[in-house]
């Protein structure tokens, strides 16, 4: 599930609960998840059913994006002429230049949702 899909699911399933119970909460995924968990007794059945899966998908994408820097070190430097300290600047190159990109790097890019 992409970031957009996860956020869309949260908005659809939990939008009213977020507005009613989590107003003023910093909208990062950790704090919002904690707020919904604290207020679980007043959440709709649909929200209860969907929010943990949505947050799990977000966390998997975040972890996968961190993995790209490690899995693609060689490609970032050799193929894209970038720096491993600024991985995000090399993402367009990694996505558009499959030649010379290892399968491990391509998998990391896919898992991170970049392509």
C-alpha positions as CSV (number, residue, x, y, z in Angstrom):
1,X,0.0,0.0,0.0
2,X,1.5,3.4,-1.0
3,X,1.7,6.4,1.3
4,X,-1.2,8.0,-0.6
5,X,-3.3,4.9,-0.3
6,X,-2.6,4.7,3.4
7,X,-3.5,8.3,4.0
8,X,-6.6,8.0,1.8
9,X,-7.7,4.9,3.9
10,X,-7.1,6.8,7.1
11,X,-9.1,9.8,5.9
12,X,-12.0,7.7,4.6
13,X,-12.2,5.4,7.6
14,X,-11.0,7.6,10.5
15,X,-11.4,11.2,9.3
16,X,-14.3,12.0,11.6
17,X,-12.6,10.3,14.6
18,X,-9.3,12.2,13.9
19,X,-11.1,15.5,13.8
20,X,-13.2,14.7,17.0
21,X,-10.5,13.1,19.1
22,X,-7.1,14.0,17.8
23,X,-7.4,17.7,17.0
24,X,-4.1,19.5,17.7
25,X,-2.1,16.2,17.6
26,X,1.0,16.6,15.4
27,X,0.0,14.7,12.2
28,X,3.1,12.4,12.2
29,X,2.2,8.8,12.0
30,X,3.4,7.9,15.5
31,X,1.5,10.5,17.4
32,X,-1.6,10.1,15.3
33,X,-1.5,6.3,15.8
34,X,-1.1,6.8,19.6
35,X,-4.0,9.2,19.6
36,X,-6.3,6.7,17.8
37,X,-5.1,3.9,20.0
38,X,-5.9,5.9,23.2
39,X,-9.4,6.7,21.8
40,X,-10.1,3.2,20.5
41,X,-13.3,2.9,22.5
42,X,-14.9,5.7,20.6
43,X,-13.7,4.8,17.1
44,X,-16.1,3.5,14.5
45,X,-15.8,-0.2,13.6
46,X,-14.4,0.8,10.1
47,X,-11.7,3.0,11.6
48,X,-10.8,0.3,14.1
49,X,-10.6,-2.2,11.3
50,X,-8.4,0.0,9.0
51,X,-6.1,2.2,11.0
52,X,-3.5,-0.3,12.2
53,X,-3.1,-1.6,8.7
54,X,-2.7,1.8,7.3
55,X,0.0,2.8,9.9
56,X,1.7,-0.5,9.3
57,X,1.9,0.2,5.6
58,X,3.3,3.7,6.3
59,X,6.0,2.3,8.6
60,X,7.0,-0.3,6.0
61,X,7.4,2.4,3.3
62,X,9.5,4.5,5.7
63,X,11.8,1.6,6.5
64,X,12.0,0.7,2.8
65,X,13.1,4.2,2.0
66,X,15.9,4.0,4.5
67,X,17.0,0.7,2.9
68,X,17.4,2.3,-0.5
69,X,20.5,4.2,0.8
70,X,22.2,1.0,1.8
71,X,21.0,-1.3,-1.0
72,X,21.9,1.3,-3.7
73,X,25.2,2.7,-2.4
74,X,27.2,1.6,-5.5
75,X,24.6,2.7,-8.0
76,X,24.1,6.1,-6.3
77,X,27.8,6.9,-6.6
78,X,28.9,5.1,-9.8
79,X,25.8,5.1,-12.0
80,X,24.1,8.3,-10.8
81,X,27.1,10.3,-9.8
82,X,25.5,11.2,-6.5
83,X,26.3,11.0,-2.8
84,X,25.0,8.5,-0.3
85,X,24.5,11.4,2.1
86,X,21.9,12.8,-0.3
87,X,20.1,9.7,-1.5
88,X,16.9,11.5,-2.4
89,X,18.7,13.5,-5.1
90,X,19.6,10.2,-6.8
91,X,16.1,8.7,-6.8
92,X,15.1,10.0,-10.3
93,X,18.3,8.5,-11.7
94,X,17.7,5.1,-9.9
95,X,14.1,5.0,-11.2
96,X,14.9,6.0,-14.8
97,X,18.2,4.2,-15.4
98,X,17.6,0.5,-14.9
99,X,20.8,-0.4,-16.8
100,X,23.6,-0.8,-14.3
101,X,21.3,-0.9,-11.3
102,X,21.5,-4.2,-9.3
103,X,18.4,-6.3,-8.7
104,X,18.8,-5.7,-5.0
105,X,18.8,-1.9,-5.5
106,X,15.8,-2.1,-7.9
107,X,13.9,-4.2,-5.3
108,X,14.7,-1.6,-2.6
109,X,13.5,1.2,-4.9
110,X,10.3,-0.8,-5.7
111,X,9.6,-1.6,-2.0
112,X,10.1,2.1,-1.1
113,X,7.4,3.0,-3.6
114,X,9.6,5.1,-5.8
115,X,8.5,3.3,-9.0
